[in-house]
Amino acid sequence: MTGAADTTRKWIRRWPLWLFVAVVCWCGFTGLRTVPQNETGVVLTFGRFSRLAPPGIRVTLPWPIERMERVVTGEIRTMSVGFRLLNRIRSIPPTPEEVQWLTGDTNIVEIQTEVQYLVIDPAKYLFTVADLGDRPRDFVIRKLAESVLTEIVARMTVDDVLSSGKALLSEEGRRGIQAAADLVGLGIQVHSMNIVQADPPPEVISAFNDVNSAKADKERRVSEADGYAKNLLPAARAEANRLGEEAEIYRTETIAAARGDAEGFTLLLARVAAAPAVTKRRILLEELEKILARPKKVVYPRKDGRRFKLTEVE
């Protein structure tokens, strides 16, 4: 009994040493923190934000004086809008409330997007918005995106949303989500909003396909008409140029022939004036040669007493 009592008294006398060891162990266990490379530590002093801790081994005051929460800041996160990733993996279709939006021309379209963002201010990200029940605080980004999409789609027509306006919708959506996040103070940077799917509702998709087919046919016919017009116009111009050149040649030849005939008539008139009888006889003979050269039968007087003789001309 005496030995046990002495041992107990020795332990009791050394309690300051044991207390010091316990405090050192507690400080080392709760005050020495490791922050991974893609994360940033948020240090809280008595529950109030104190400072940020970059990646590496960091020392803080022991709990409950200081504590640290780590936030992933080096990876781009993705938030789905219009569908849920878990439901897509399970092949569960989204509800109409999640996927359908009303356009400016009172049509309904189904839009699914993905918002990619990066946490740039861990303190704002942790303390501006709390977790929404059983959902993390990132879910507020989905609500902001739905609000922005509702506003943008309401200014667009269904044709723009389904075709040429997708790029505009994506860029305006990114800027709108960023502005809303800055207004709330989420501490994030929105990199992009990608349109995953934009289709009419299944009940009317066949009608939309018919309309799109008709529009494509119209564009094809207009293109063919433009091509025909572009080919026809040069051909018509070429034909007009050809006719113009032929008319100019005919005009030149006609004028030259008329001038030649006029000069020939003037010369003939001079000859007639100089020798009327000879000129008239020569003209008569020349005209008879022209006339008699054409027919195949010639009739002339006979010498044997008969009146006429008929001769075939080869």
Secondary structure in CASP SS format (residue, H / E / C, confidence):
PFRMAT SS
TARGET T0000
AUTHOR 0000-0000-0000
METHOD secondary structure of the structure
MODEL  1
M C 1.00
T H 1.00
G H 1.00
A H 1.00
A H 1.00
D H 1.00
T H 1.00
T H 1.00
R H 1.00
K H 1.00
W H 1.00
I H 1.00
R H 1.00
R C 1.00
W H 1.00
P H 1.00
L H 1.00
W H 1.00
L H 1.00
F H 1.00
V H 1.00
A H 1.00
V H 1.00
V H 1.00
C H 1.00
W H 1.00
C H 1.00
G H 1.00
F H 1.00
T H 1.00
G H 1.00
L E 1.00
R E 1.00
T E 1.00
V E 1.00
P C 1.00
Q C 1.00
N C 1.00
E E 1.00
T E 1.00
G E 1.00
V E 1.00
V E 1.00
L E 1.00
T E 1.00
F C 1.00
G C 1.00
R E 1.00
F E 1.00
S E 1.00
R E 1.00
L E 1.00
A E 1.00
P C 1.00
P C 1.00
G E 1.00
I E 1.00
R E 1.00
V E 1.00
T C 1.00
L C 1.00
P C 1.00
W C 1.00
P C 1.00
I C 1.00
E E 1.00
R E 1.00
M E 1.00
E E 1.00
R E 1.00
V E 1.00
V E 1.00
T C 1.00
G C 1.00
E C 1.00
I C 1.00
R E 1.00
T E 1.00
M E 1.00
S E 1.00
V E 1.00
G C 1.00
F C 1.00
R C 1.00
L H 1.00
L H 1.00
N H 1.00
R H 1.00
I H 1.00
R C 1.00
S C 1.00
I C 1.00
P C 1.00
P C 1.00
T C 1.00
P H 1.00
E H 1.00
E H 1.00
V H 1.00
Q E 1.00
W E 1.00
L E 1.00
T C 1.00
G C 1.00
D C 1.00
T C 1.00
N C 1.00
I E 1.00
V E 1.00
E E 1.00
I E 1.00
Q E 1.00
T E 1.00
E E 1.00
V E 1.00
Q E 1.00
Y E 1.00
L E 1.00
V E 1.00
I C 1.00
D C 1.00
P H 1.00
A H 1.00
K H 1.00
Y H 1.00
L H 1.00
F H 1.00
T C 1.00
V C 1.00
A C 1.00
D C 1.00
L E 1.00
G C 1.00
D C 1.00
R E 1.00
P C 1.00
R C 1.00
D C 1.00
F H 1.00
V H 1.00
I H 1.00
R H 1.00
K H 1.00
L H 1.00
A H 1.00
E H 1.00
S H 1.00
V H 1.00
L H 1.00
T H 1.00
E H 1.00
I H 1.00
V H 1.00
A C 1.00
R C 1.00
M C 1.00
T C 1.00
V H 1.00
D H 1.00
D H 1.00
V H 1.00
L H 1.00
S C 1.00
S C 1.00
G C 1.00
K H 1.00
A H 1.00
L H 1.00
L H 1.00
S H 1.00
E H 1.00
E H 1.00
G H 1.00
R H 1.00
R H 1.00
G H 1.00
I H 1.00
Q H 1.00
A H 1.00
A H 1.00
A H 1.00
D H 1.00
L H 1.00
V H 1.00
G C 1.00
L C 1.00
G C 1.00
I E 1.00
Q E 1.00
V E 1.00
H E 1.00
S E 1.00
M E 1.00
N E 1.00
I E 1.00
V E 1.00
Q E 1.00
A E 1.00
D E 1.00
P C 1.00
P C 1.00
P H 1.00
E H 1.00
V H 1.00
I H 1.00
S H 1.00
A H 1.00
F H 1.00
N H 1.00
D H 1.00
V H 1.00
N H 1.00
S H 1.00
A H 1.00
K H 1.00
A H 1.00
D H 1.00
K H 1.00
E H 1.00
R H 1.00
R H 1.00
V H 1.00
S H 1.00
E H 1.00
A H 1.00
D H 1.00
G H 1.00
Y H 1.00
A H 1.00
K H 1.00
N H 1.00
L H 1.00
L H 1.00
P H 1.00
A H 1.00
A H 1.00
R H 1.00
A H 1.00
E H 1.00
A H 1.00
N H 1.00
R H 1.00
L H 1.00
G H 1.00
E H 1.00
E H 1.00
A H 1.00
E H 1.00
I H 1.00
Y H 1.00
R H 1.00
T H 1.00
E H 1.00
T H 1.00
I H 1.00
A H 1.00
A H 1.00
A H 1.00
R H 1.00
G H 1.00
D H 1.00
A H 1.00
E H 1.00
G H 1.00
F H 1.00
T H 1.00
L H 1.00
L H 1.00
L H 1.00
A H 1.00
R H 1.00
V H 1.00
A H 1.00
A H 1.00
A C 1.00
P H 1.00
A H 1.00
V H 1.00
T H 1.00
K H 1.00
R H 1.00
R H 1.00
I H 1.00
L H 1.00
L H 1.00
E H 1.00
E H 1.00
L H 1.00
E H 1.00
K H 1.00
I H 1.00
L H 1.00
A C 1.00
R C 1.00
P C 1.00
K C 1.00
K E 1.00
V E 1.00
V E 1.00
Y E 1.00
P E 1.00
R C 1.00
K C 1.00
D C 1.00
G C 1.00
R C 1.00
R C 1.00
F E 1.00
K E 1.00
L E 1.00
T E 1.00
E E 1.00
V C 1.00
E C 1.00
END
